[in-house]
Amino acid sequence: MAQTAIPDLPPTPADPEPAPITAGKLLPKAELIDLAAFAAKRAEKLGQTIATLTAGAEARAADVAKSLAAAGFDPKAQADAADKARAKARAEIVAASSEARWAEIKQLVAAAEGLALTEALYASPQAVLARAGLGDARRTDLMAQVAGAGPAEVRQLAMLAVATKDVVLGAAIQSVNDRLPRRDRPISSAELADALVGEEARAVSTAIAAIKNAAQRALNANREFEAGKVRPVDRVKLALNNKET
């Protein structure tokens, strides 16, 4: 039996799309959103490729069954021959496409695993606000002013920061506020940070989850393809992770 032709595989490293390099980098929101779109596209393309490869094996099995039917073989003989042809075609296709498939998967996994720093620094709106204006003389000056203000004035300054979207002022207020005993704090740092940078923090969290999801989808699809069967536990885990994000 002739070897089954291998359909075109995902883009090679020469493809114009850049390989995502995320390890050790703090990625801004816009770059993460772009990376999430990139990862989703790659995972979808791998899924399409796997579907095409699987269809190739099925087509080979159908051809064998058709040939035997035309030769007058009984249905059982046709089915047995088709099963053997399918298994052989799948083995050839899995082996021949392995390097290209894993090149795509490794790229996605590397992108997802390289997000640890970004994920930690965007763990909460408060973590994001705490970085605003670091090293800026204005933040230092504002902290001195806030430290000398009374509770009512701090609340007014917090309202001003939110109204004007002044994240540096907000960062100064949060820094001073968090140094006080919890019972003496005039404002909620969590509420202040959420009002100022909550949208950004949530957008980053959503993008990171999407990148990780794309990598896991690719891994799951490839494992099922290589095994030749559905892996229900993997599918359930992925579905649960999606609900949590």
C-alpha positions as CSV (number, residue, x, y, z in Angstrom):
1,M,0.0,0.0,0.0
2,A,1.3,3.4,-0.9
3,Q,2.2,5.9,1.9
4,T,-0.5,8.4,2.7
5,A,0.3,11.9,1.5
6,I,1.0,14.4,4.3
7,P,-1.1,17.6,4.0
8,D,0.6,21.0,4.5
9,L,1.5,21.6,8.1
10,P,1.6,24.9,10.1
11,P,4.0,27.7,9.2
12,T,7.7,27.1,9.7
13,P,10.0,29.4,11.6
14,A,10.4,31.4,8.3
15,D,6.7,32.4,8.6
16,P,6.4,36.2,9.0
17,E,4.7,35.9,12.3
18,P,7.3,36.4,15.1
19,A,7.9,33.7,17.6
20,P,6.7,34.9,21.0
21,I,9.5,35.4,23.5
22,T,8.0,36.2,26.9
23,A,10.4,34.7,29.5
24,G,11.8,37.4,31.9
25,K,9.8,40.2,30.3
26,L,7.0,42.3,31.8
27,L,4.6,42.6,28.9
28,P,2.2,45.5,28.7
29,K,-1.5,45.0,28.1
30,A,-1.5,45.8,24.4
31,E,1.4,43.3,23.7
32,L,-0.4,40.6,25.8
33,I,-3.6,41.1,23.8
34,D,-1.7,40.7,20.6
35,L,0.1,37.6,22.0
36,A,-3.3,36.1,23.0
37,A,-4.6,36.6,19.4
38,F,-1.3,35.1,18.1
39,A,-1.7,32.0,20.4
40,A,-5.3,31.5,19.5
41,K,-4.5,31.6,15.8
42,R,-1.6,29.1,16.2
43,A,-3.8,26.7,18.3
44,E,-6.6,27.0,15.8
45,K,-4.2,26.3,12.9
46,L,-2.8,23.3,14.6
47,G,-6.3,22.0,15.2
48,Q,-7.1,22.4,11.6
49,T,-4.0,20.6,10.6
50,I,-4.7,17.7,12.8
51,A,-8.2,17.5,11.4
52,T,-6.8,17.4,7.9
53,L,-4.3,14.7,8.8
54,T,-7.0,12.7,10.4
55,A,-9.2,13.1,7.4
56,G,-6.3,11.8,5.3
57,A,-6.2,8.6,7.2
58,E,-10.0,8.2,7.0
59,A,-9.9,8.8,3.3
60,R,-7.3,6.0,2.9
61,A,-9.5,3.6,4.9
62,A,-12.5,4.6,2.7
63,D,-10.6,4.0,-0.5
64,V,-9.6,0.5,0.7
65,A,-13.2,-0.4,1.7
66,K,-14.4,0.9,-1.6
67,S,-11.9,-1.2,-3.6
68,L,-12.8,-4.3,-1.7
69,A,-16.5,-3.6,-2.2
70,A,-16.0,-3.3,-5.9
71,A,-14.1,-6.6,-5.9
72,G,-17.1,-8.3,-4.2
73,F,-15.7,-8.8,-0.7
74,D,-18.2,-9.1,2.1
75,P,-18.8,-6.1,4.4
76,K,-16.8,-7.6,7.3
77,A,-13.8,-8.0,5.1
78,Q,-14.2,-4.5,3.9
79,A,-14.4,-3.1,7.5
80,D,-11.4,-5.2,8.7
81,A,-9.3,-4.0,5.8
82,A,-10.4,-0.4,6.2
83,D,-9.4,-0.6,9.9
84,K,-6.0,-1.9,9.1
85,A,-5.5,0.8,6.4
86,R,-6.6,3.5,8.7
87,A,-4.2,2.3,11.5
88,K,-1.3,2.2,9.1
89,A,-2.1,5.5,7.5
90,R,-2.4,7.1,11.0
91,A,0.9,5.7,12.1
92,E,2.6,7.1,8.9
93,I,1.0,10.5,9.3
94,V,1.7,10.8,13.0
95,A,5.4,10.0,12.5
96,A,5.8,12.2,9.4
97,S,4.1,15.3,11.0
98,S,5.6,15.0,14.5
99,E,8.4,17.5,14.1
100,A,6.2,20.2,12.6
101,R,3.4,19.7,15.1
102,W,5.8,19.8,18.1
103,A,7.5,22.9,16.7
104,E,4.2,24.8,16.9
105,I,3.3,23.4,20.3
106,K,6.7,24.2,21.9
107,Q,6.2,27.8,20.7
108,L,2.8,28.1,22.4
109,V,4.0,26.4,25.6
110,A,7.1,28.7,25.7
111,A,4.9,31.7,25.3
112,A,2.6,30.6,28.1
113,E,5.4,29.5,30.5
114,G,7.2,32.8,30.0
115,L,4.4,34.8,31.5
116,A,5.2,34.1,35.1
117,L,6.7,37.6,35.7
118,T,3.9,39.4,34.1
119,E,1.3,37.3,35.9
120,A,2.9,38.0,39.2
121,L,3.2,41.8,38.6
122,Y,-0.5,41.9,37.5
123,A,-1.7,39.7,40.3
124,S,-4.1,42.4,41.4
125,P,-5.0,46.0,40.7
126,Q,-3.1,47.0,43.9
127,A,0.0,45.3,42.5
128,V,-0.3,47.3,39.3
129,L,-1.0,50.6,41.0
130,A,2.0,50.1,43.3
131,R,4.3,50.4,40.3
132,A,2.9,53.6,38.9
133,G,5.4,56.4,39.0
134,L,8.2,54.5,40.6
135,G,11.4,56.6,40.4
136,D,9.3,59.6,39.6
137,A,10.1,62.7,41.7
138,R,6.4,63.6,41.5
139,R,5.3,60.4,43.3
140,T,7.9,61.1,46.1
141,D,6.5,64.6,46.5
142,L,2.9,63.4,46.5
143,M,3.7,60.8,49.1
144,A,5.1,63.5,51.4
145,Q,2.0,65.6,50.9
146,V,-0.4,62.6,51.5
147,A,1.5,61.5,54.6
148,G,0.8,65.0,56.1
149,A,-2.8,65.0,55.2
150,G,-5.7,64.1,57.5
151,P,-8.2,61.3,56.8
152,A,-10.8,63.6,55.2
153,E,-8.2,65.2,53.0
154,V,-6.8,61.7,51.9
155,R,-10.3,60.7,50.9
156,Q,-10.7,63.9,48.9
157,L,-7.3,63.2,47.2
158,A,-8.4,59.7,46.4
159,M,-11.6,61.0,44.8
160,L,-9.5,63.5,42.8
161,A,-7.1,60.7,41.6
162,V,-10.0,58.6,40.4
163,A,-11.8,61.6,38.7
164,T,-8.7,62.6,36.9
165,K,-7.3,59.1,36.3
166,D,-4.1,60.2,38.0
167,V,-2.4,56.9,38.7
168,V,0.7,58.4,40.1
169,L,-1.3,60.3,42.7
170,G,-3.3,57.1,43.3
171,A,0.0,55.2,43.8
172,A,1.2,57.7,46.3
173,I,-2.1,57.5,48.3
174,Q,-2.0,53.7,48.2
175,S,1.6,53.6,49.5
176,V,0.9,55.9,52.4
177,N,-2.5,54.3,53.2
178,D,-1.0,50.8,53.3
179,R,1.6,51.8,55.8
180,L,-1.1,52.6,58.4
181,P,-2.7,50.0,60.6
182,R,-5.7,48.5,58.8
183,R,-8.2,50.0,61.3
184,D,-6.7,53.5,60.8
185,R,-6.8,53.6,57.0
186,P,-9.0,56.4,55.7
187,I,-9.7,54.6,52.3
188,S,-9.7,51.1,50.8
189,S,-6.6,50.6,48.8
190,A,-8.3,47.8,46.9
191,E,-11.2,50.0,45.9
192,L,-8.8,52.8,44.8
193,A,-6.6,50.5,42.8
194,D,-9.7,48.9,41.1
195,A,-11.1,52.3,40.1
196,L,-7.8,53.4,38.6
197,V,-6.2,50.3,37.1
198,G,-8.7,47.5,37.6
199,E,-9.7,47.4,34.0
200,E,-6.1,47.1,32.9
201,A,-5.4,44.3,35.4
202,R,-8.4,42.4,34.4
203,A,-7.6,42.7,30.7
204,V,-4.1,41.4,31.3
205,S,-5.4,38.5,33.4
206,T,-7.8,37.6,30.6
207,A,-5.1,37.7,28.0
208,I,-2.8,35.6,30.1
209,A,-5.6,33.0,30.6
210,A,-6.3,33.0,26.9
211,I,-2.6,32.3,26.1
212,K,-2.4,29.5,28.6
213,N,-5.7,28.1,27.3
214,A,-4.4,28.1,23.7
215,A,-1.3,26.2,24.7
216,Q,-3.3,23.6,26.6
217,R,-5.8,23.2,23.8
218,A,-2.9,22.5,21.4
219,L,-1.4,20.0,23.8
220,N,-4.7,18.3,24.3
221,A,-5.4,18.1,20.6
222,N,-2.0,16.7,19.8
223,R,-2.2,14.1,22.6
224,E,-5.6,12.9,21.3
225,F,-4.3,12.8,17.7
226,E,-1.2,10.8,18.7
227,A,-3.3,8.4,20.9
228,G,-6.0,8.1,18.3
229,K,-8.7,8.6,20.8
230,V,-10.5,11.2,22.9
231,R,-9.0,12.0,26.4
232,P,-12.1,12.9,28.5
233,V,-10.1,13.9,31.6
234,D,-8.0,16.4,29.7
235,R,-11.1,17.9,28.1
236,V,-12.9,18.3,31.5
237,K,-9.8,19.9,33.0
238,L,-9.6,22.4,30.2
239,A,-13.3,23.2,30.5
240,L,-13.0,23.7,34.2
241,N,-10.1,26.0,33.8
242,N,-12.1,28.1,31.3
243,K,-14.9,28.5,33.8
244,E,-12.5,29.7,36.4
245,T,-11.0,32.4,34.2
